[in-house]
Every structure is written in C-alpha cells, then in structure tokens.
Amino acid sequence: MRLPRFWRDKGTWNDPVVSAGILLGVAAWAGLAWVLESPALLLAAVFLGPLTGLGLGLVVVACLCRFFGKDDA
C-alpha cells in the first residue's frame, strides 16, 4: 500500500504526531479534572497528560507505520 501524502516512515514526520498526542493527553486529563471539579486531578494531569499522550502518539505512529508502510515485496 502506498503511503498517504501526509505520512513518511522516516525522518521527523513522527514528531508532530507525538506532540499532538501529548497535547491531547493533557487536554483530556485537564478536562476530566474540570468536569469532576478535582484540583488534585488537575495537578496530576500535569504528569499524567504527557505520559498518556506520549503513549497515544506512539501508538498512532506505530499504526501509521504498520498499515501505511511500504511493502517490501
């Protein structure tokens, strides 16, 4: 399968995807803290957000590499 125009398997193309995942993780934890009205969870979001966002970004990168990577055959 050919790579989509926006995706390259090598280089710095992965960086924006992981950065967006980190921002999404922080926003999700902060939003949860706001909905639950928990200042302690908001403080924890500072640490939990980047960790879960990094994981999310790496999973997205892995899926893009796996399913949109060039076929060697």
Phi and psi in degrees as a GROMACS rama.xvg file:
@    title "Ramachandran Plot"
@    xaxis  label "Phi"
@    yaxis  label "Psi"
@TYPE xy
-73.8279  150.476  ARG-2
-71.9886  141.579  LEU-3
-64.2425  159.788  PRO-4
-59.6197  -33.9173  ARG-5
-80.7567  -8.14218  PHE-6
-119.891  135.21  TRP-7
-130.25  139.55  ARG-8
-76.4886  -20.9441  ASP-9
-124.473  160.365  LYS-10
95.7561  -156.499  GLY-11
-94.5376  14.9335  THR-12
-65.7836  -23.9286  TRP-13
-73.937  -26.7207  ASN-14
-58.2996  -47.6527  ASP-15
-64.2763  -31.6895  PRO-16
-67.1638  -45.11  VAL-17
-67.8638  -40.9003  VAL-18
-62.2182  -40.5062  SER-19
-65.3411  -37.0122  ALA-20
-63.2631  -40.5875  GLY-21
-65.3747  -44.7059  ILE-22
-62.1275  -39.9633  LEU-23
-65.7483  -38.6874  LEU-24
-63.3923  -44.7825  GLY-25
-64.404  -42.69  VAL-26
-64.5232  -39.5135  ALA-27
-66.2592  -45.3989  ALA-28
-67.0226  -39.1684  TRP-29
-66.4455  -39.3887  ALA-30
-64.0811  -41.0811  GLY-31
-63.4912  -40.9574  LEU-32
-64.0628  -37.563  ALA-33
-69.2147  -41.8996  TRP-34
-65.3637  -41.3515  VAL-35
-83.4234  -4.08969  LEU-36
52.3704  51.6828  GLU-37
-120.419  104.503  SER-38
-63.6925  -31.3324  PRO-39
-66.3899  -39.4587  ALA-40
-69.2993  -32.3306  LEU-41
-64.5678  -41.0616  LEU-42
-65.919  -40.0018  LEU-43
-67.2  -26.6727  ALA-44
-63.1594  -26.6868  ALA-45
-62.4316  -32.7653  VAL-46
-98.1212  -39.8828  PHE-47
-72.4394  -35.3922  LEU-48
-58.8873  -54.1119  GLY-49
-63.8772  -34.2682  PRO-50
-67.9789  -49.1249  LEU-51
-70.667  -34.2907  THR-52
-65.6066  -38.3684  GLY-53
-62.8866  -44.2757  LEU-54
-61.0344  -43.8452  GLY-55
-61.8277  -45.2277  LEU-56
-62.6939  -41.6706  GLY-57
-67.5107  -35.4117  LEU-58
-65.7289  -41.6965  VAL-59
-63.8227  -43.8786  VAL-60
-61.6613  -43.778  VAL-61
-62.2011  -41.5265  ALA-62
-65.9001  -42.5123  CYS-63
-63.7961  -41.101  LEU-64
-66.9877  -39.1068  CYS-65
-72.1804  -47.9149  ARG-66
-92.6896  -18.8677  PHE-67
-116.587  10.3172  PHE-68
-73.465  161.215  GLY-69
-72.4425  140.69  LYS-70
-79.684  132.966  ASP-71
-79.3437  -19.036  ASP-72
